[in-house]
C-alpha cells in the first residue's frame, strides 16, 4: 500500500497536510497568484501530484471558509483524482459566484483532499479498460 503526495520539481510549498489530529482532509495550496473575477472560473495549479492505491481516489473539495465567506465553489462540485492520474499536477477549478474579484496568492490553502476507497461491479473487466493518456477533463479514452 502506498499513498502520498509529492511536490513537482522546483515547487517551494509545503506538502499537503492535515491541520488537526482528527481532520479528514489534507490542505492543498495554490502554486500561483490568481485573481478570479465575479462570474468566472480559473484552473489553479497546486505544484503537487498524488499517489493513491489502485482502489482509491483523492476527493478534492473547496475549503469551506472560501465557500462560505467568499462565494467560491469548485466548478465541478468536487474533483476526482484517480490513481492513474499520477504523476500529473493536481489542478483545482474554482468559480467565483460572488460580486467582487477574489485574489488567491501562491501558498494560500484553496482546497482539501480526502482519500476514499471505491467499489467496482462484480462483472467489471480490467481487460476491457484502456490506459489513461490525458489529464484534466479528459482521460484520453474514446
BELURNOR-V124506 format. One record per helix or strand of 3 or more residues. SS is the DSSP state (@ for helix, = for strand). FROM is the first residue (numbers start at 1). TO is the last residue. If there is no record, write none. Layout:
BEGIN
ss=SS from=FROM to=TO
ss=SS from=FROM to=TO
END
This chain:
BEGIN
ss== from=4 to=7
ss== from=26 to=29
ss== from=34 to=36
ss== from=41 to=45
ss== from=48 to=51
ss== from=56 to=62
ss=@ from=64 to=70
ss== from=72 to=74
ss== from=79 to=82
ss=@ from=83 to=85
ss== from=91 to=96
ss== from=102 to=104
ss== from=109 to=117
ss=@ from=126 to=128
END
